[in-house]
């Protein structure tokens, strides 16, 4: 059974930094596209950043230059380094992983981790 476990959220002042991690566990796993989404209260879930199996990255305009997504294929883990955080970055952050396990490819979601940025 594949599981995604997120960590690294918390409360930080504006201008601060946080690093989110999302680790996948299961049998014979390989990572394809990995991504981070976020959902603020009363808003739709939005894509923050993604990274392909070739480590090509893409970012939402609102986080370009401040956030960095990376991956460790040996640990089946994706990271989101968030710098110069702003109050508008406050949201629940979700990891999304396109994984192949035992030859079956599908998308998985993490449980979400809260990020709160105070002004």
N, C-alpha and C positions, 0 to 999 in steps of 0.2 A: 504494500500500500504506500503510495507516494504522499508525503507531507511536506509543506512549506512552513518554516518557522522563521518569523521575523523578530528582529530585536533592534534596539538602538534609539527608539523614540524617547521623547521626554519634553521637559520644559526648558526653554532657553531664552535669553534676552535677544532682542533685535541686534543683528550684527554678529551673533554667535554662530557656532557650527555644531552639527550633529552628523553622525555616520550611521546609516541604516544598513542592516544585513538581512539577507534572506537565504536560508540554507535549506536545500532539498534533501530529503532522505527517502530511501527506497532501494529497489533492486535494479541493477543494470541500467542506471540512469545516464542519460546524456542530455545536455542542455541545448536548446535551439535558441529562439529569441527569448530574451528576458526583459522585463519591463517593470517600472514603478508607476503606479497611478496614485492619485489622491482624491479625497472627497471632503470638502468643507461642508459645514452645516447648511442645509438648504440649497446646496448646489449639486450638480451632476458630477459623477466621477470623471476625472480627466487624466489623460496621459501626461506624465511628467518627463519620463526618459525611457529609452529602450536601447538595447545592445544586441546585435545579431551574433550568430556563431562565429562570424569573421571579425567580431569586435568593432563593427561599424555602429556608431552611436547617433542618436537623434534626440533632441530636447525640445520641450515646449519653450516658446519664446520668453515666457515669464521667468524661466530659470536659467537660460543660457548665460554662461560666464560665471555662474554661482554654484551650480550643481554638477557633479561628475558621476556617471555610472560606470561601473567596472564589473568584471566577472573573474572568478577563479574556477576553471573547469575541473580541476582536480578535487576541489572541495564542494563542487556543485553549489556554488554560492554566488549571489550577485549583491553588489554594494551600491549605496547611493551616498556620496559625500556631499553634504549640504553646507555651504559657506555663506557668509553674509546674509543670514536668514532675516526675513521680514515678517511682520505680523500677518500679512496676507498669505504666507506659506503655511499657516495653521490649518491642519487638516488631519484626517486619518489617512495614512499612507499604506497602500497595498502593493504587495509583490505579485506579479503575474509571470508564470513560467510556462513556456512551451517545452515540454519534456517528452523524451522517448524512454519508455520503460518496457522491457521485454518485447521490444519491437512495436509497441503501440504508442502512438504520438497523440498527446492531448494537452489542453491548457489547464493549469492549476492556479488557484488563488491562495494567498496567505490570509491570515486572520486579521491583519491590519495592525498598525502601531500608531499611536497618537503622537503627533508633533504639535507642540504649542509654543508660539513665539510671542513673547510679551514686548510691548513697546516701552 
